[in-house]
């Protein structure tokens, strides 16, 4: 992102920029399969996970990010 250099699909997968690379004709079925695995989880848990991920984009440190995740995890156990 900082260099503006294009990244080909295979490199993106290798460096962890994307989860997996699929052929064009498999894209929709693979996306639907992934969505089904997310839907197995409770909507409450998915919502909280997404919230923590977005909040941690602005975390000032690794320790504060872990603290936020721990706080949210404890709140889910109640």
Protein Blocks (a to p, Z undefined) as FASTA:
>chain_A
ZZopacdfklmmmnopafbdcdfklmmmmmmmmmmmmmmpcfklmmmmmmmmmmmmmpcb
fklmmmmmmmmmmmmmZZ
